Amino acid sequence: MQKEYAVQMAASNLRFGAGVTKEVGMDCVDLGLKRVAVFTDQNLRPLQPVRLVIEALKREGVEFEIYDEVRVEPTDLSIQAAISFAQAGNFDGYIAVGGGSVIDTTKAANLYASYPDDFYAYINAPIGLGKPVPGPVRPLIAIPTTAGTGSETTGVAIMDLTERHAKSGIAHRYLKPILGLVDPENTRSMPPVIAAASGLDVLCHAVESYTAIPFTDRPRPERPIMRPAYQGNNPISDIWSLKAIELTAQNIVKAYKNPDDDEARFNMILASSMAGMGFGNAGVHLCHGMSYPVSGMVKSYQPDDINVDHPIIPHGMSVILNAPAVFRFTGVACPERHLKAAEVLGADITSVNDIKAEAGSLLADQIIKIMQQLDVPNGLSAVGYTDDDIPALVAGTLPQHRVTKLSPRPADADDLELLFKDAMVAW
Ligand SMILES: NC(=O)c1ccc[n+]([C@@H]2O[C@H](COP(=O)([O-])OP(=O)(O)OC[C@H]3O[C@@H](n4cnc5c(N)ncnc54)[C@H](O)[C@@H]3O)[C@@H](O)[C@H]2O)c1
C-alpha cells in the first residue's frame, strides 16, 4: 500500500456578522435565484431567523415556498418527505434556516431533487452504496441557528435510518452549501440544553479532528477525485481545530449561562464554523462513531426544555457522553496531541510525569469539568442505557467506518464494549 502524501483543503464560503441574515435576499438576486425553497423546522418557523429571511426575500422580490416539516434529528422517512417537496417544487435554489437537522435535510433534498436515484444509492457504504454525487447540485445558502454542527461548512448530511436504529449519511464535496451566513443573532433563542449540546459538539469536532490519525497514515488514492473529505489530521485543519478548542474553552460556559452575552455567542458560532472547517477536512472519530447508535437507539429520554414530540438525545449530548472514555482510550496513541488539547482547554500540564500514561485522562478530566458546568447528564446510564444495551451499541458503531477508522487507536468490538462500559458513568 502506498501511503498518502497530499492533503486537500476544501474551503468554505462563509460570511460572519451580527445581522448578515438580512442580506440573503440580495444574495439570491446576485446568484440569479428567482424561486427558492426555505427549509426550517416547526420550532424555528415563528422565530426571528426565519422571519428575517422571509422579509429579506420579499424585499428583493424573490419568490419562495416554505417547508417547515423538517424533523429534529432527521430520519430516512422525514428526508424522503423533504425530497418529495423539493422534487415537486422545481426550485432554483434552497435556503436552510436552522440547526444541523435543517441544513442536513436541505442538502439531501437538494441532492435527490437534482439527481433522483434509489434512496440508498448515495448513503455511505457499507450501509448504502456510497455512490458519488454525479455533479453540482442547486445552490444552497445555509443559515445556522445553533453553534453547532458546522454543517454550513461541510458536504455532509446525517440521518437516522429508522429500521437499522443507527445514523448514517451522505458525504460529498458537491453537497457543501454555496454560502453560509453565520449570524450570532440567530443563536440567541436556543434552548439551554441545545446551547450546551451543540457547543459540546463543536468541542468534539475540534478535539476529534485534532487527535485523528495523521493524513499520511491513510492509503494514497488512485485518483485525486477519490481522496475523501475526511483525510485525518493535517497542518491546515490543525489551525482551525486548535483555534476552535480555544474559543470554545473561553466561551461555552458564558454563552450557556447567559444567552445575551453577545461576545460569547459570537465566539461560539465562530468556533462552530472554524471547527467545521477543521473536521470537514480532517474528520472525526470515535466520539461521533459511537454517538450514532446512542442517538438512534434512544428509549424515552427527552430533555425538558426542548419542544419535540419524540424521545431524543440531542446530537452533541450523544457525542460528548462518549468523550471522556474515548480520550482515555486514545491518549496513548498520540499523547502530545491529547496533552495539547487538554492544555488549550485550560488543564495544568506542569505536573505531568508520564505523558503517554496521563495525557488522555488529563484531557478527559478537563472535558468532564465543562460537562458539569453545562449540566450534562452523568454518562449514558443517565439517558436510559444499561449494560444490557452494550452489544447493540457496539453493533451500531462497527459499520461507522467513515469515522471510526480515523481513530488514532484502532477499536475493535471488544474495545468498543469496554468504551461503552466506561461511558455509562462519566464522573
Ligand atoms: N452535516 C454535518 O456536518 C453535521 C455535523 C454534526 C452534526 N450533524 C447533525 O446535525 C443534527 C443536530 O443539529 P443541531 O445540534 O444543530 O440541532 P438541531 O438542528 O437538531 O436542533 C435542536 C433543537 O433546537 C431547536 N433550535 C435550533 N436552533 C434554535 C434557535 N436559534 N432557537 C430556538 N430553537 C432552536 C430546534 O428546533 C430543535 O428543537 C444531528 O442530526 C447531527 O447528526 C451534522
The ligand as an SDF file (V2000), in Angstrom:
LIG
                    3D

 44 48  0  0  0  0  0  0  0  0999 V2000
  -23.6080   17.9200    8.4610 N   0  0  0  0  0  0  0  0  0  0  0  0
  -22.7090   17.8940    9.3950 C   0  0  0  0  0  0  0  0  0  0  0  0
  -21.5420   18.1260    9.1190 O   0  0  0  0  0  0  0  0  0  0  0  0
  -23.1290   17.6040   10.7940 C   0  0  0  0  0  0  0  0  0  0  0  0
  -22.2120   17.7170   11.8250 C   0  0  0  0  0  0  0  0  0  0  0  0
  -22.6430   17.4660   13.1090 C   0  0  0  0  0  0  0  0  0  0  0  0
  -23.9560   17.1060   13.3520 C   0  0  0  0  0  0  0  0  0  0  0  0
  -24.8430   16.9720   12.3250 N   0  0  0  0  0  0  0  0  0  0  0  0
  -26.2560   16.6020   12.5450 C   0  0  0  0  0  0  0  0  0  0  0  0
  -26.9790   17.7880   12.9190 O   0  0  0  0  0  0  0  0  0  0  0  0
  -28.0710   17.4130   13.7730 C   0  0  0  0  0  0  0  0  0  0  0  0
  -28.0510   18.2100   15.0530 C   0  0  0  0  0  0  0  0  0  0  0  0
  -28.1080   19.5710   14.7600 O   0  0  0  0  0  0  0  0  0  0  0  0
  -28.0610   20.7020   15.9110 P   0  0  0  0  0  0  0  0  0  0  0  0
  -27.2790   20.2410   17.0480 O   0  0  0  0  0  0  0  0  0  0  0  0
  -27.6550   21.9380   15.2270 O   0  0  0  0  0  0  0  0  0  0  0  0
  -29.5640   20.7980   16.4130 O   0  0  0  0  0  0  0  0  0  0  0  0
  -30.9660   20.5640   15.7080 P   0  0  0  0  0  0  0  0  0  0  0  0
  -30.9970   21.1540   14.3530 O   0  0  0  0  0  0  0  0  0  0  0  0
  -31.2960   19.1140   15.8080 O   0  0  0  0  0  0  0  0  0  0  0  0
  -31.9240   21.4010   16.6560 O   0  0  0  0  0  0  0  0  0  0  0  0
  -32.1090   21.0010   18.0080 C   0  0  0  0  0  0  0  0  0  0  0  0
  -33.3140   21.7130   18.5940 C   0  0  0  0  0  0  0  0  0  0  0  0
  -33.0390   23.0910   18.7710 O   0  0  0  0  0  0  0  0  0  0  0  0
  -34.0480   23.9030   18.1560 C   0  0  0  0  0  0  0  0  0  0  0  0
  -33.3800   25.1240   17.7210 N   0  0  0  0  0  0  0  0  0  0  0  0
  -32.3130   25.2310   16.8790 C   0  0  0  0  0  0  0  0  0  0  0  0
  -31.9120   26.4970   16.8040 N   0  0  0  0  0  0  0  0  0  0  0  0
  -32.7370   27.2260   17.5900 C   0  0  0  0  0  0  0  0  0  0  0  0
  -32.8370   28.6120   17.9180 C   0  0  0  0  0  0  0  0  0  0  0  0
  -31.9660   29.5080   17.4560 N   0  0  0  0  0  0  0  0  0  0  0  0
  -33.8490   28.9970   18.7260 N   0  0  0  0  0  0  0  0  0  0  0  0
  -34.7140   28.0900   19.2420 C   0  0  0  0  0  0  0  0  0  0  0  0
  -34.6660   26.7790   18.9850 N   0  0  0  0  0  0  0  0  0  0  0  0
  -33.6940   26.3520   18.1660 C   0  0  0  0  0  0  0  0  0  0  0  0
  -34.5860   23.0380   17.0400 C   0  0  0  0  0  0  0  0  0  0  0  0
  -35.9010   23.4380   16.6750 O   0  0  0  0  0  0  0  0  0  0  0  0
  -34.5680   21.6800   17.7150 C   0  0  0  0  0  0  0  0  0  0  0  0
  -35.6760   21.5090   18.5440 O   0  0  0  0  0  0  0  0  0  0  0  0
  -27.9200   15.9320   14.0280 C   0  0  0  0  0  0  0  0  0  0  0  0
  -28.7810   15.2080   13.1670 O   0  0  0  0  0  0  0  0  0  0  0  0
  -26.4750   15.6550   13.6810 C   0  0  0  0  0  0  0  0  0  0  0  0
  -26.2300   14.3290   13.3150 O   0  0  0  0  0  0  0  0  0  0  0  0
  -24.4440   17.2460   11.0700 C   0  0  0  0  0  0  0  0  0  0  0  0
  1  2  1  0
  2  3  2  0
  2  4  1  0
  4  5  1  0
  4 44  2  0
  5  6  2  0
  6  7  1  0
  7  8  2  0
  8  9  1  0
  8 44  1  0
  9 10  1  0
  9 42  1  0
 10 11  1  0
 11 12  1  0
 11 40  1  0
 12 13  1  0
 13 14  1  0
 14 15  2  0
 14 16  1  0
 14 17  1  0
 17 18  1  0
 18 19  2  0
 18 20  1  0
 18 21  1  0
 21 22  1  0
 22 23  1  0
 23 24  1  0
 23 38  1  0
 24 25  1  0
 25 26  1  0
 25 36  1  0
 26 27  1  0
 26 35  1  0
 27 28  2  0
 28 29  1  0
 29 30  1  0
 29 35  2  0
 30 31  1  0
 30 32  2  0
 32 33  1  0
 33 34  2  0
 34 35  1  0
 36 37  1  0
 36 38  1  0
 38 39  1  0
 40 41  1  0
 40 42  1  0
 42 43  1  0
M  CHG  2   8   1  16  -1
M  END
$$$$
